[in-house]
Amino acid sequence: MSQHHRDARWSSHSPKLRAVIAAALPLPCVDCGRPVLPEHKWQVGHLPGVDIGSSGSLSIEDVGPSHSKSDLWPRNCNQIAGGKLGAAKTNARRTNKQQLPKGW
């Protein structure tokens, strides 16, 4: 879990966003684009490309529903998207390191 999600501001902000999103379902999943229905398990997900910025908070325009794995849905879209983002950041750091010559 990122430092952003551990922050008390997020833990109090997310339930409020969830209530607003729940009232508007069905909406497309922010990660896969397929509909998130009221009977699906879902999480509040960041829209792709949204920068949290220095404020550390998000508005309703920055988030949407993202599928959670359940009997009704086979994949956890939000965690898959977060894993890909984390891997991309890690891999970018690795490619920036100087390559050792062969044989080292």
N, C-alpha and C positions, 0 to 999 in steps of 0.2 A: 504494500500500500504506500502510495506516495505521501510525502510530507503535507502536501496540499489537502489530501483527504483525512489526515490525522488532525488537522487544525480545527479548533472548536467552531470557527466561523462556518466551515463547510458542514460540520455535523448538525448544526442548527438550521442551516440554509437549505440543505438537500430535502428534508421532509416538506418544507414549504413548496419547493419546486415540484416535488412529486405530487402533491395534492393538486396543483394547477394542471399538470400534465395528465393526471388520472381523469380529471373532469373532461378533458378534450379527446380521450381515446375513442375510436381507433385513430392512431397516427402512424406514419412510417417509422421504422426503426432507424435511428441515426447512423447505424453501422451497416446494416444489410439492405435497408430500403423496403423490406417487406412489412406488412401491417403488424402493429402490436395491438392486439385486441384486449379488452378489459379482463378477459379470463386468463390471459397469459401472465406468467411471472415476468417482471421486467425491472430494470434499474434505471436511474437517471444517468444518461450518458452525455458526454461532451460532443458537440457537433465537430466533424473533422475540420482541422485547421484553426480551431478556436484557441487563442492564447489567453491564459488565465490572467496574465499580466501582474503588475505589482500589487493590485488591490487584493488578489487572492480570492475573489468571489466571482460568481457567474450570474448572469441575468437569465430570464426565461428564454430570451432569444438565442442563448448560447448552448442550450441543452435540449434534450428530448428523450423519448423512451428508447431503451435498448433491451433486446431480449435477454432473459436469463434462461438457462437450461432447465427444462421441466418435462413432464410427460407430454405436454402439448407442443413443446419446441425443442428440437434436438441439439441446439448449440447455444453457447453463452456468448452472444455477439459483443457485449461490452468488455468482457475480459479478453477475448480474442483481439479486439481492437487495441486495448491497452497493452497487451503483450507485444503486438507488432510495433507499436510506438516505442516501447521500451527497448526492444531489440534493435530498432533502427538507430536510436540514440547511442546504444552500446557499440554497435557496429561502426558508426561514424567515428567514435573515439578511437577504435582499434585501427581504422584505416589511416588516421592522422599520425599514428606512431611511426617512427622510422623503422623500415624493414631491415632486418639483419641479413648480411650476405649469406649465401648458401654455404653450408658446412659449419655454421656456428652452432 
